[in-house]
Amino acid sequence: GENVEQHPSTLSVQEGDSAVIKCTYSDSASNYFPWYKQELGKRPQLIIDIRSNVGEKKDQRIAVTLNKTAKHFSLHITETQPEDSAVYFCAASIDSGYALNFGKGTSLLVTP
Amino acid sequence: DSGVTQTPKHLITATGQRVTLRCSPRSGDLSVYWYQQSLDQGLQFLIQYYNGEERAKGNILERFSAQQFPDLHSELNLSSLELGDSALYFCASSHTGDTEAFFGQGTRLTVV
């Protein structure tokens, strides 16, 4: 089955700096790669996703890149703010509508 | 509010007991997914139902079972509970063609 590795497990940045979280996956059949943000005590919420026919996608301060050949994808957050502090999970799936295989999460702390 | 409702929010029970967790998906969503979140294992996919039928199975123990009813709500049954089953159990739902799986607020299970 699919195995998703996520690094780093913790990340601390200063407000205004950029944060990068990287994930690798094992199953070449995976085509859908969402990123979820989970604040303390709350449910995971989708922040951005990308499909295998696209190399990069941006949404304001958040961007995701995908290298399907190398089987890795990354989340980039620019101009970080304290409210970006949360646990971020990457995931991989055959497609939307199918089960998500999650990485183990990255705890991001943005200090003022 | 994601529109996915899980009950109960908290559950404390003893080892060896059996519990049932309930999930009501968003209106119109045919897919229901169950995930287990523990501190050391992240978000683990357990099982998916689509319109009443089992669609995919992940790392679900034989002591655990689930079903989706004609009104599309789902129940996750956990039996012969062990201390290690203590975790946050999330239900998510999605609609055909949607990219996003919406998560409920979770049920925190504590086995003592």
Interface residues (C-beta under 8 A of the other chain):
Chain A: G1 Y32 P34 Y36 K42 R43 P44 Q45 L46 D49 F89 A91 S96 G97 Y98 A99 L100 N101 F102 G103 K104 G105
Chain B: S2 S31 Y33 Y35 Q41 G42 L43 Q44 F45 Q48 R55 A56 G58 F90 S94 T96 G97 D98 T99 E100 A101 F103 G104 Q105 G106
